[in-house]
Amino acid sequence: MLEFICYPKCTTCQKAKKWLDDNKIEYELRDIKENNPSFEELAAWYKTSGLPLKKFFNTSGLLYKSMKLKDKLPKMSEEEQLKLLATDGMLVKRPLLTGKDFVLVGFKESEWSEKL
């Protein structure tokens, strides 16, 4: 079963949800604000995705900007960054779609179509 991790008020998440529904793809919905990903989940997704860890940060979010993470992240270890991501779901880029052997970060219709 796919897990669709989103923030319901996010317009990109709404587009991704509509795309999944329109394509009749079954998933389990998870609100990232109410059910923040754990350090272990984030570490596993990061490893599975093959993406740079920076891609997991919501760089356009208010929290990211207010914490001045653009300057701080390069000086932090991967473990420190993962621990920070696990503190607040609003720091995590969304939507996330996790499957048995893949993780999609953000919504790019062409990427999702290819994977699903």
N, C-alpha and C positions, 0 to 999 in steps of 0.2 A: 504494500500500500504506500502510495506517495504521501508525503507530509507537506502541506502548503503552509508556510509560516509567513504571516503578514501582519500589517497594521491596518485594520479595516478602514480607517479614514484616509489612508494613502491612495492617491488616484492611480499610481502605477500598480499598486496591489489590486485595486478594483479592476483594472484592465486585465491583469493576469488571471484573476479569478473568473472573469467573464470569458476569457480565452479558454481556460480549462473547461468551464461549463459548456461553452459552445462546441467544443471538441469532444464532449462526453467522456472526459478523463476523470476517473474517480480519485479522490484525495481526502485526506483528513485535514481539517482546518485548525490552525493554531494561531491565536492572537499573541503576537510577540511582546506586547506590553503587559498582558496578563500572565503569560507563561514564558518568561525569559529563558533563552537557551542557556544551558549550563556550560561550564568550562569544558567538560568532557565531550559534550555534543559539538561545541564549536571546534575543538581540537580535531575531532573525527571528521567533521565536514571540511575543515581546512585541508586535511591530509587527502581526503577523497577527491576534492575539487581540483587539486593541482594548481590552484590560483594563488597569486601572492596574497599574503594575509591582509594587506591594505584594502583589497577588494571587498572584504567583509565589513569594512567600516562605512557607515552612512555619512560620507564626507559633506553632504549638503545639509545635514541635520543641524538644528539649533544647538543641541547638546555638544556635538563634535566641535562646533565653532566656539561655543562659550568656554569649553575646556582647553581651547587652543591646541588641539591634538595634532594639527598639521605640523607643528614644530616639535611636539613631544614624541610622537610615534617613532621617528627614525632613531631615537636614543633608547628606545625600549626593546627588551628581548621579546621573542615570540610568545613566551610564556606570560610575560607581563601584559602584552597586548591581548591575549586570549582571556586572561583574568579580568582585564578592563571591560572587554566586550560582554563578559558574563554578568557584569554588574547592572546593566541596563539595556533592555531590548531596543531602546531608541538609538543606541549607538550602532546597531547592526543594520547593514544594508538589507533592504527587503524589496520584493518578496524573495524568499528562499524556497526552493522546491527540492526536497530530498527524496531520493529513491534508494534502492538496494546498493547500487554501485555508482551513483552520481549525485552531484549537488549543483544546482543552478542558482546563481546569485544575481539578483536584479532580474528584470523582465525584458528579454529581447526575443520577440516572437519567432524570428528565424532560428535562433539557438534552441528555443523550446520545441519548435516543430521538428527540428532535426533529431533531438534527443528522445522525443516522445512519439 
